[in-house]
Amino acid sequence: MQKSVDSARANLIKYSIRTLAVVADKLKELGVNVWAWENIGDPIKQGHQVPEWIKEILKKICDDNANWGYSPTEGLLETRTFIAESRKKQDIPLHEKDIVFTSGLGHAIGMLYEAMLGTGVRTICPSPTYPSHSSMESFITGKEPILYACRAENNWQPDTTDLEEKIKNNPDIGFILLILPNNPTGACYSDEILLDIARLAKKHHLAIISDETYINLIFKKHSQTSMAEILRRVGGFPLIVMRSMSKDIPWPGGRSGWMEFYNYDDDGNFLELEETLKQMLRTQVCSTTMLQAALPKIYGDARYPAHLANFIPLIEEQSEYISAELNKLDVINCVPGQGAFYLAAVFKEGVLKPNQTLAIANPEAKIYIEKLVSDPKMPLDKRFSLYLMAAKGIFVTPLSGFEGPLGFRVTTLRTDLEETKKVYDVITEAIKEYVK
């Protein structure tokens, strides 16, 4: 066949969370026991059980023959009405017509940036960031991502001075991306920071994309304000809020997400973006009907708050233990999580070097890994992750894959703290061995 892929552009797509799973599968073929998969945010894979009452709701949804057919492209009217009414109870005005369903939030992310194809408009992303955003934005524009700093030394809060400097130096920027709370760091952003970012958006005539996949999963003593609430307070900027059913039900295999569009009245370009996205979705007909039908019945059920109240302490306990264990190492800085179910551990400057290794007992796995790490361009944290996987059977995701500093992201989803202790006994000893 004729060449049909732009290799340089394709190389901008990075998703280490699953890309390195190919390496893990190969190691398993070679006889390595990869026994701790700390890479992906799937509560079901880590043993969390969906409550029976949610399963009963879905069974009734399946019994309704209408739910086996297409839905309107934008989504079921009753479901969009439920979401709009939920926002109005928070004094946040939202119209049903400004809610659009997609087949998972990854689908929404891809379509959003695809809609900007050929315009030259850029989105500035936090660093570290969720790679679906940065990779798809880069792939569509054919350029490296533009990033603003969020540093572990400042509890991963955005550096708004750096953000404004990047905005001034890159006049093509039209959107600021926020992830609330953040993936991969588990950090909540303060209202003060969010208000500063809103003022920057107003000052420079920018829109904001707020990915709020995890906003229902906030730890005790912490809070996370939605950007829709910030917009209600200060006004003056267009806003897209992204939400999903994947994490807080949890239903990651369901693949249902949606976008909420706010404050386009004075911005014809933003309204055109919304209409373009709807038109693009019409070519794909609709999102999955059954999940849309289930949404108001699950989120509107009186048992849902109690479900969250049982789920959140489990991931918070794991998060507190893991960050405390990692911070016992003088070569690691792991900011304690505030929400979601991730932690980002950063290697302190100068700790990682290109000649560090772990002993790999399996001869074939050793040859395989040493061939991979021979690439001089490989980030040093990815090198560490590969050795950890082959030598100790533990799969963590390098933080460089999130456009972040050298380190690794872990999930806090195990249901058994004793099992977590076993995993982190091995990880901490492996880090000591590796840097030594």
PERA-V62456 format. One record per residue. N is the residue number from 1. RES is the residue in three letters. SS is DSSP state (hx for helix, st for strand, lp for the rest). Layout:
BEGIN
n={N:N}
res={RES:RES}
ss={SS:SS}
END
This chain:
BEGIN
n={1:2:3:4:5:6:7:8:9:10:11:12:13:14:15:16:17:18:19:20:21:22:23:24:25:26:27:28:29:30:31:32:33:34:35:36:37:38:39:40:41:42:43:44:45:46:47:48:49:50:51:52:53:54:55:56:57:58:59:60:61:62:63:64:65:66:67:68:69:70:71:72:73:74:75:76:77:78:79:80:81:82:83:84:85:86:87:88:89:90:91:92:93:94:95:96:97:98:99:100:101:102:103:104:105:106:107:108:109:110:111:112:113:114:115:116:117:118:119:120:121:122:123:124:125:126:127:128:129:130:131:132:133:134:135:136:137:138:139:140:141:142:143:144:145:146:147:148:149:150:151:152:153:154:155:156:157:158:159:160:161:162:163:164:165:166:167:168:169:170:171:172:173:174:175:176:177:178:179:180:181:182:183:184:185:186:187:188:189:190:191:192:193:194:195:196:197:198:199:200:201:202:203:204:205:206:207:208:209:210:211:212:213:214:215:216:217:218:219:220:221:222:223:224:225:226:227:228:229:230:231:232:233:234:235:236:237:238:239:240:241:242:243:244:245:246:247:248:249:250:251:252:253:254:255:256:257:258:259:260:261:262:263:264:265:266:267:268:269:270:271:272:273:274:275:276:277:278:279:280:281:282:283:284:285:286:287:288:289:290:291:292:293:294:295:296:297:298:299:300:301:302:303:304:305:306:307:308:309:310:311:312:313:314:315:316:317:318:319:320:321:322:323:324:325:326:327:328:329:330:331:332:333:334:335:336:337:338:339:340:341:342:343:344:345:346:347:348:349:350:351:352:353:354:355:356:357:358:359:360:361:362:363:364:365:366:367:368:369:370:371:372:373:374:375:376:377:378:379:380:381:382:383:384:385:386:387:388:389:390:391:392:393:394:395:396:397:398:399:400:401:402:403:404:405:406:407:408:409:410:411:412:413:414:415:416:417:418:419:420:421:422:423:424:425:426:427:428:429:430:431:432:433:434:435:436}
res={MET:GLN:LYS:SER:VAL:ASP:SER:ALA:ARG:ALA:ASN:LEU:ILE:LYS:TYR:SER:ILE:ARG:THR:LEU:ALA:VAL:VAL:ALA:ASP:LYS:LEU:LYS:GLU:LEU:GLY:VAL:ASN:VAL:TRP:ALA:TRP:GLU:ASN:ILE:GLY:ASP:PRO:ILE:LYS:GLN:GLY:HIS:GLN:VAL:PRO:GLU:TRP:ILE:LYS:GLU:ILE:LEU:LYS:LYS:ILE:CYS:ASP:ASP:ASN:ALA:ASN:TRP:GLY:TYR:SER:PRO:THR:GLU:GLY:LEU:LEU:GLU:THR:ARG:THR:PHE:ILE:ALA:GLU:SER:ARG:LYS:LYS:GLN:ASP:ILE:PRO:LEU:HIS:GLU:LYS:ASP:ILE:VAL:PHE:THR:SER:GLY:LEU:GLY:HIS:ALA:ILE:GLY:MET:LEU:TYR:GLU:ALA:MET:LEU:GLY:THR:GLY:VAL:ARG:THR:ILE:CYS:PRO:SER:PRO:THR:TYR:PRO:SER:HIS:SER:SER:MET:GLU:SER:PHE:ILE:THR:GLY:LYS:GLU:PRO:ILE:LEU:TYR:ALA:CYS:ARG:ALA:GLU:ASN:ASN:TRP:GLN:PRO:ASP:THR:THR:ASP:LEU:GLU:GLU:LYS:ILE:LYS:ASN:ASN:PRO:ASP:ILE:GLY:PHE:ILE:LEU:LEU:ILE:LEU:PRO:ASN:ASN:PRO:THR:GLY:ALA:CYS:TYR:SER:ASP:GLU:ILE:LEU:LEU:ASP:ILE:ALA:ARG:LEU:ALA:LYS:LYS:HIS:HIS:LEU:ALA:ILE:ILE:SER:ASP:GLU:THR:TYR:ILE:ASN:LEU:ILE:PHE:LYS:LYS:HIS:SER:GLN:THR:SER:MET:ALA:GLU:ILE:LEU:ARG:ARG:VAL:GLY:GLY:PHE:PRO:LEU:ILE:VAL:MET:ARG:SER:MET:SER:LYS:ASP:ILE:PRO:TRP:PRO:GLY:GLY:ARG:SER:GLY:TRP:MET:GLU:PHE:TYR:ASN:TYR:ASP:ASP:ASP:GLY:ASN:PHE:LEU:GLU:LEU:GLU:GLU:THR:LEU:LYS:GLN:MET:LEU:ARG:THR:GLN:VAL:CYS:SER:THR:THR:MET:LEU:GLN:ALA:ALA:LEU:PRO:LYS:ILE:TYR:GLY:ASP:ALA:ARG:TYR:PRO:ALA:HIS:LEU:ALA:ASN:PHE:ILE:PRO:LEU:ILE:GLU:GLU:GLN:SER:GLU:TYR:ILE:SER:ALA:GLU:LEU:ASN:LYS:LEU:ASP:VAL:ILE:ASN:CYS:VAL:PRO:GLY:GLN:GLY:ALA:PHE:TYR:LEU:ALA:ALA:VAL:PHE:LYS:GLU:GLY:VAL:LEU:LYS:PRO:ASN:GLN:THR:LEU:ALA:ILE:ALA:ASN:PRO:GLU:ALA:LYS:ILE:TYR:ILE:GLU:LYS:LEU:VAL:SER:ASP:PRO:LYS:MET:PRO:LEU:ASP:LYS:ARG:PHE:SER:LEU:TYR:LEU:MET:ALA:ALA:LYS:GLY:ILE:PHE:VAL:THR:PRO:LEU:SER:GLY:PHE:GLU:GLY:PRO:LEU:GLY:PHE:ARG:VAL:THR:THR:LEU:ARG:THR:ASP:LEU:GLU:GLU:THR:LYS:LYS:VAL:TYR:ASP:VAL:ILE:THR:GLU:ALA:ILE:LYS:GLU:TYR:VAL:LYS}
ss={lp:lp:lp:lp:lp:lp:hx:hx:hx:hx:lp:lp:lp:lp:lp:hx:hx:hx:hx:hx:hx:hx:hx:hx:hx:hx:hx:hx:hx:lp:lp:lp:lp:lp:lp:st:st:lp:lp:lp:lp:lp:lp:lp:lp:lp:lp:lp:lp:lp:lp:hx:hx:hx:hx:hx:hx:hx:hx:hx:hx:hx:hx:lp:hx:hx:hx:hx:lp:lp:lp:lp:lp:lp:lp:lp:hx:hx:hx:hx:hx:hx:hx:hx:hx:hx:hx:hx:lp:lp:lp:lp:lp:lp:lp:hx:hx:hx:st:st:st:st:lp:lp:hx:hx:hx:hx:hx:hx:hx:hx:hx:hx:hx:lp:lp:lp:lp:lp:lp:st:st:st:st:st:st:lp:lp:lp:hx:hx:hx:hx:hx:hx:hx:hx:hx:hx:hx:lp:lp:lp:lp:st:st:st:st:st:lp:hx:hx:hx:lp:lp:lp:st:lp:hx:hx:hx:hx:hx:hx:hx:hx:hx:hx:lp:lp:lp:st:st:st:st:st:st:st:lp:lp:lp:lp:lp:lp:lp:lp:lp:lp:lp:hx:hx:hx:hx:hx:hx:hx:hx:hx:hx:hx:hx:hx:lp:lp:lp:st:st:st:st:st:lp:lp:lp:lp:lp:lp:st:lp:lp:lp:lp:lp:lp:lp:lp:hx:hx:hx:hx:hx:hx:hx:hx:lp:lp:lp:lp:st:st:st:st:st:st:lp:lp:lp:lp:lp:lp:lp:lp:lp:lp:lp:lp:st:st:st:st:st:st:lp:lp:lp:lp:lp:hx:hx:hx:hx:hx:hx:hx:hx:hx:hx:hx:hx:hx:hx:hx:lp:lp:lp:lp:lp:lp:hx:hx:hx:hx:hx:hx:hx:hx:hx:hx:hx:lp:lp:lp:lp:hx:hx:hx:hx:hx:hx:hx:hx:hx:hx:hx:hx:hx:hx:hx:hx:hx:hx:hx:hx:hx:hx:hx:lp:lp:lp:lp:lp:st:st:st:lp:lp:lp:lp:st:lp:lp:st:st:st:st:st:st:lp:lp:lp:lp:lp:lp:lp:lp:lp:lp:lp:lp:lp:lp:lp:hx:hx:hx:hx:hx:hx:hx:hx:hx:hx:lp:lp:lp:lp:lp:lp:lp:hx:hx:hx:hx:hx:hx:hx:hx:hx:hx:hx:hx:hx:lp:st:st:lp:st:st:hx:hx:hx:hx:lp:lp:lp:lp:st:st:st:st:st:lp:lp:lp:lp:lp:hx:hx:hx:hx:hx:hx:hx:hx:hx:hx:hx:hx:hx:hx:hx:hx:hx:hx:hx:lp}
END
